[in-house]
Amino acid sequence: MKKLPPFDHIRIYSAILLLVFSVLQVGPIFAGTDPFGGGQTGETGSSEGPLVQTEAVFSYESVAAGGTYPAAVKVSIDPAWHINSAEPYEDWLIPAELVLDTVNGIALANIAFPKAHEITLFDQPFSVYSGDVAFFFEVDVGDDVATGDYQIPVSFTYQPCNDYECRAPQTHDLTIPVTVGEMGAATHVGLFADRATTPKVATTEPETTTGQGEAATGAQPENDLERLINEYGFWGYLLALGLAFVTGLLLSFSPCTYPMIPITVSVFAGQQRSVGRGFVLSLFYVGAMAFMYGIMGLIVSLVGGVFGAWLASTPVVIGIAIVFVIFALSMFGLYELQVPMSLRNKLGAKAQQGGGGVIGSIILGVIAALVVSPCVGPFVAGILLYVATSGSPYLGFLVLFVFALGLGTLYVIIGTFSSAISKLPGAGEWMEQIKKFFGFVLLLMAVYFLQTLLPASYIALITSLILLAYGTFGGGLDRLTTESGFFPRLKKFLGILALLIGAYLLVGTLFTQGFILPGASGWLPMGGGGHAQAEAKLIDWETDLNSGLAKAESEGKPVLVDTWATWCANCRVLDKKTFGDQTVAREAKRFVPIKVQLETADSPITRDFMQRFNMKHYSLPTVILMDSDLNVQRVLQGVVGPDEMLEYMQAVK
């Protein structure tokens, strides 16, 4: 079985839970400037030429003001190298990042990252980009932008490795050339073939939205909802909209909504009604409510670009998480969040003025969408908040529209068939359980937004505690009898499932990471495979180069120098695979082992280190073996296997 990346379980189970529980989770190559004199478009750390080259391109020679047009940053990566993807598996890796700017009314937004692929280096999986890829985005030219030539700055940051070594993270500063005036000829037609242009001014073509389809280069949007749809096509739509419908249907059974359905139906359809009349009036009521919900989704999605920029701000993300917690507490009954009574009375009076019939049903449907119940309101606000991150008005409208159809299904059934009321379950404690269930979902949504700020281990810990709380208080520990019905059994099943997944995440996190105490994997017996995890205890590294060399000179010992940085994936591979080997660790005891952190290429410690050992290129990991007279015997760059390292070390006296 293929080994999952560390903490990739978090992504899997978070996605499963948010998919099942809500509609929301349907969720360096060393380039740029060489610190020792390289060029601007790629690092020439070897004789074969640049490892990474970048180019910023625009889709037209000139464009009219008041339109949105596609642009891209093309990245060409040396075949033997790769860069980390925008979402690497480990939080200590440097992701590929494109930073956009706004100048003189020309705004850049809505990045669509290339589709990453997975590679395995020494049994460690990584999410990377390789070859030729393109990062697409939109250039929005305001209506009042004056005619002329503009240079819009963008920056691209990345960090590369090959199978043996890593280079430092680098940033390329680029510019997008935009000429505003009359519409000119299209450029880079092949690159932008699947990407639409959205003029804001009147044209003979229908208005379309950029960034919805996957480009020829495999670009995919950052938003999980759009990623699901782009990856699975029709089935992605079916899953996303199906979950939206089911979520709305479940919320219609909440204690604030369910008991009021027969009363509401009798208001717009009357006590005495035929099947046909009841069906038509119910349909108009639910249709009007769904349309208003869709408009809400459309509006919040139209500000998706601005909202996406806000999500880059830590205070904003924390604020969003706090809002979700406030919503969740209202679902637990600590307080009620609802429209003020005065406004509800005014809207109710307007509904009564609309009279009966179709017009009255439509007015009541609009009012129902605006005056959401205390049970439904917090969850609707959460969905709107999530939909805003997609930046797709089409999806924003559709998700909220289908959600409202699910919310209104019981209205149509009861409005059409009066006898259906007697077939539905009576009000009871089960409705409160549904309300609490969605309260826990809102807490998971808060965690979803915090995943950009917190390490994966903390996300796993918080998620596990939420699931354990739901399993404990949501019915996982309830006792069943032979007389227990369907709902108690379903409640217990979901509770047990939450307990199992929560316990798995909690134990796995404490086992591998530890918090107050060290991770259990560091002190439990692991057999033959445990040495890699306990590498830090196998070799007692010195951390200061000068003091380590002085110690070696005074004791007459050879020297083992290892270099590393927090972003260096191959440095960690070397630690686990080679220096975590028991035989290598025993051989290292006759050396003075020194581990030197070279975090950046232009830091004083890095420059001093490279000058001391006459190194021309900054590359990690680099291992230096020195004899007892402090003469350099061998310089090893990249990952070296334990057998090879042992051979080199044994040759040094």
C-alpha positions, -999 to +999 in steps of 0.1 A: +000+000+000+013+035-009+024+054+022+006+087+027+025+118+034+027+128+070-005+144+082-020+139+047-046+119+067-058+153+081-066+165+046-084+133+038-106+131+069-112+168+070-124+167+034-146+136+042-162+152+072-168+185+056-182+168+025-205+146+045-215+172+071-218+203+049-217+217+014-185+236+021-160+209+016-175+194-017-119+223+007+145+263-058+155+254-084+176+283-076+164+311-099+161+348-099+192+367-087+222+346-080+236+358-047+271+354-062+263+372-095+236+352-114+210+367-138+174+376-133+156+349-152+173+318-138+202+305-117+232+291-135+243+270-106+257+244-130+272+245-165+240+232-181+223+266-179+194+280-160+174+256-138+142+277-138+131+304-163+100+325-159+081+348-183+050+370-177+026+371-206-006+389-214-034+377-237-037+408-260-015+434-276-039+460-263-072+460-244-102+483-238-109+497-204-137+481-185-128+445-191-112+414-175-085+395-195-064+364-188-027+366-181-001+340-170+034+334-156+050+307-176+076+286-157+101+263-174+118+239-150+150+219-159+140+183-166+162+169-138+146+193-112+113+201-096+098+228-074+074+224-045+037+228-054+014+255-041+003+230-015+033+209-004+026+180+020+048+194+047+042+228+063+080+235+065+084+233+028+084+265+008+053+265-016+052+279-051+036+313-046+025+340-070+019+375-056-001+399-076-004+437-074-028+465-083-016+496-101-036+526-115-069+509-115-056+477-130-061+448-106-047+412-108-067+384-090-081+349-092-050+328-095-053+293-109-024+271-100-011+242-122-021+207-112+006+192-091+019+156-092+035+134-066+070+120-066+087+097-041+123+104-029+137+078-006+103+066+004+091+101+012+063+115-010+063+151-022+038+173-042+057+191-069+056+209-103+080+199-130+086+206-167+067+235-183+037+249-162+017+280-162+001+300-134-030+318-148-047+348-133-070+377-144-062+413-152-091+435-144-089+469-162-112+495-146-136+516-165-118+548-158-082+536-167-066+561-190-052+551-224-015+542-222+011+516-214+013+500-180+037+476-162+019+456-135+044+440-111+041+403-101+065+381-081+069+344-082+086+325-053+096+289-054+121+264-039+136+235-059+152+201-054+163+173-076+167+137-064+198+146-043+201+183-035+180+214-029+186+250-037+175+281-018+140+296-022+141+324-048+118+351-060+115+364-095+102+399-099+083+402-132+059+427-149+028+422-170+028+446-199-007+460-204-016+485-231-050+502-226-067+517-257-085+499-285-088+461-285-058+446-302-049+412-316-048+382-293-013+369-283-002+335-270-034+320-285-024+284-277-017+292-241-050+311-235-072+289-258-094+277-230-095+309-210-123+334-216-123+372-218-149+391-197-155+426-210-176+447-186-187+470-215-215+460-238-203+436-266-220+413-291-208+383-272-224+370-240-205+377-208-185+348-194-164+341-164-127+334-166-110+306-147-138+280-146-124+254-170-091+237-167-066+252-191-045+232-215-016+232-190-038+217-163-044+248-142-068+244-113-083+270-090-073+272-054-109+269-041-118+234-030-153+236-045-140+246-079-112+221-077-137+193-071-158+203-101-129+208-124-114+174-114-145+153-116-166+173-141-203+162-141-198+140-110-181+169-092-212+191-099-235+163-088-216+158-055-213+195-047-249+203-055-262+171-040-245+179-007-259+214-009-294+199-013-290+174+015-277+201+038-307+222+032-330+193+036-315+183+070-317+219+082-354+219+074-357+194+103-342+218+128-364+228+158-367+264+145-380+254+111-397+220+112-427+228+135-435+260+115-437+243+080-474+233+082-483+268+096-464+285+068-480+264+041-515+271+054-507+308+052-498+309+015-519+279+003-548+279+026-563+252+048-586+239+020-566+233-011-564+210-041-534+190-050-527+212-081-532+245-064-511+235-034-483+223-057-482+255-077-483+278-047-456+258-029-434+258-060-436+296-063-429+300-026-398+277-026-387+291-060-388+327-047-369+316-016-343+297-036-339+327-060-332+350-031-306+326-017-290+323-051-287+361-053-270+362-019-245+336-032-240+356-064-233+388-046-207+374-022-190+356-051-187+388-071-163+401-044-144+368-044-112+385-056-112+410-028-122+383-003-093+362-015-069+390-008-084+394+026-077+357+034-040+365+030-043+386+062-038+367+094-062+389+115-089+384+089-086+346+089-087+346+127-117+369+126-135+345+103-127+315+125-141+335+155-173+342+136-178+305+129-173+297+166-199+323+175-223+307+150-216+273+164-223+284+200-257+297+188-264+262+174-256+248+208-283+270+224-261+294+242-280+323+225-300+330+194-289+349+163-318+362+143-332+393+125-345+420+149-382+417+159-390+451+145-377+443+111-394+409+111-428+426+119-423+451+090-415+423+066-444+402+078-468+431+073-456+435+037-461+398+032-497+401+043-503+430+020-493+408-009-525+388-004-529+351-013-523+333-046-491+333-066-481+368-057-486+362-020-465+329-022-437+348-040-436+376-014-437+351+015-408+332-002-387+363-005-395+372+032-385+336+043-351+340+026-345+374+043-358+364+077-339+331+083-346+312+114-320+311+143-312+275+134-306+281+097-291+316+098-257+308+112-252+279+088-263+300+058-238+327+068-211+301+070-219+288+035-219+324+021-186+330+037-171+299+021-187+305-013-171+340-013-137+323-015-145+307-049-148+340-068-173+323-092-207+340-094-221+311-112-211+286-085-221+310-058-256+313-072-261+276-080-249+263-046-271+286-026-301+281-050-299+243-046-293+246-009-326+265-006-344+239-028-334+213-002-346+236+026-380+240+008-386+204-001-409+197+029-429+228+020-436+214-015-446+180-001-469+193+026-483+220+003-492+194-023-503+166-001-521+177+030-521+141+044-483+141+043-482+159+076-494+128+094-466+107+077-438+129+090-422+123+124-434+143+152-414+171+168-390+159+195-355+158+210-342+145+177-345+180+162-322+195+188-296+168+180-297+179+143-291+215+154-261+204+176-248+183+147-245+214+125-229+233+154-200+209+153-199+213+115-195+250+120-166+244+143-149+222+116-154+251+092-136+273+116-107+248+116-108+247+078-100+284+075-073+282+102-053+255+083-035+283+065-021+297+098-015+266+120+009+237+115-007+205+103-001+188+137-022+215+155-050+212+129-050+175+135-052+180+172-080+205+171-100+184+146-096+153+167-109+171+198-140+184+179-147+149+166-142+133+201-166+159+215-192+152+189-188+115+194-192+119+232-221+143+232-237+134+199-247+099+208-216+077+203-218+065+239-256+062+241-270+028+251-294+011+226-322-013+233-341-037+211-368-010+210-345+018+197-356+032+164-337+043+133-327+078+146-310+066+178-291+040+158-280+065+132-270+089+159-249+063+176-233+052+143-222+087+135-210+092+170-189+060+170-175+070+136-165+104+149-149+088+180-128+065+159-116+091+135-110+116+163-090+090+183-070+081+153-060+117+146-053+124+183-031+093+189-014+097+156-005+133+163+007+127+198+026+096+187+045+114+159+048+150+173+041+152+210+033+185+227+041+187+264+061+155+261+082+144+232+065+123+205+060+087+215+078+075+184+110+089+199+110+067+229+088+036+221+106+006+207+103+007+169+124-024+158+146-020+128+127+010+114+128+032+144+163+046+140+153+072+114+128+088+138+153+089+166+181+103+145+186+133+167+196+110+196+219+088+176+244+116+168+253+143+193+258+172+169+277+204+176+258+234+163+287+260+162+313+255+135+342+273+151+338+257+185+333+223+168+365+227+148+384+238+179+372+208+198+383+185+170+418+201+169+422+198+207+410+161+207+427+151+175+395+138+159+383+140+123+353+162+115+319+155+100+301+187+089+264+186+077+246+216+064+208+221+065+179+246+063+143+244+075+130+244+039+154+217+026+135+185+020+166+165+010+183+176+042+156+158+062+159+128+039+196+127+046+190+129+084+165+101+084+180+078+058+217+082+064+225+098+097+195+079+112+213+046+103+227+028+133+259+019+116+266+054+103+258+068+138+283+044+154+310+054+129+303+091+137+313+086+173+350+089+163+343+122+146+333+156+159+299+160+142+289+195+134+255+205+120+255+240+104+223+258+095+226+278+063+191+292+060+197+318+032+223+321+005+233+357+014+235+354+052+269+362+068+272+326+081+266+311+047+291+334+030+317+327+056+310+289+053+314+289+015+345+311+016+361+289+043+355+257+022+360+273-012+325+264-024+312+281-055+275+271-054+251+272-025+235+237-025+220+217+004+226+192+018+264+194+017+285+171+038+322+178+044+346+152+058+379+165+074+407+145+088+422+149+122+445+177+108+414+196+097+422+190+060+391+186+038+391+150+024+357+150+007+328+173-001+295+155-007+266+174-022+231+160-021+217+129-005+242+101+000+230+067+011+241+051+044+264+025+028+282+051+006+285+075+035+299+048+058+325+040+032+336+077+028+337+081+066+358+050+072+384+063+047+390+094+068+416+092+095 
